[in-house]
């Protein structure tokens, strides 16, 4: 099977998809054993019906026109080809205990993603069907953060984002926040990480479909 991985990044998934895989990314990097080309998912540089399988993981949340990208996936898929798409839905998450500062932090992060859709997971089935794929199947998997080590790790990871000087300078320049607010959000994450009752959960959406 000739497989295309759209938005392949460093190829961490691509390398396990088979020896005839091809990767494409807007910022291509060398991936051992896998040819990678530079390009935009909405304008794939491949002929019609080029691939037996097409894959896009955590890509659609970042693009301004999800329908255009899915339409391109359909265009390069051969008759009978399978497509696999996975993505996020930020509304499908739980965080306990809640904190207004953490809610504000999520708002800042979403504002930085204005060109994408962080709730695209729920739309995968409709997007694939509208593009002409058939037998569209959606599945959801859950991920829980519920041990002391996992909670501390999540809190540290999230807090580090709000503490990073480059991030603080960027959101301040965009008028989305300021250093004091960013520090307050980071502090809220540290408090959350020390709470013995803290836990979180999120859902990940995946879809399979076939080209007619």
Secondary structure, DSSP 8 states (H G I E B T S, - for coil): --EEEET-TT-TTGGGS-TTEEEEETT---BTTBEEEE-BTTB-SS-TT-EEEEEEES-GGG-S-HHHHHHHHHHHEEEEEEEEEEEEEEEEEEEES--HHHHHHHHHHHHTTTTS-TTGGGGHHHHHHHTTEEEEEEEEEEEEE-SHHHHHHHHHHHHHHHH-HHHHHHHHHTTS--HHHHHHHHHHHHHHHH-TT-EEEEEEEEEEEEE-
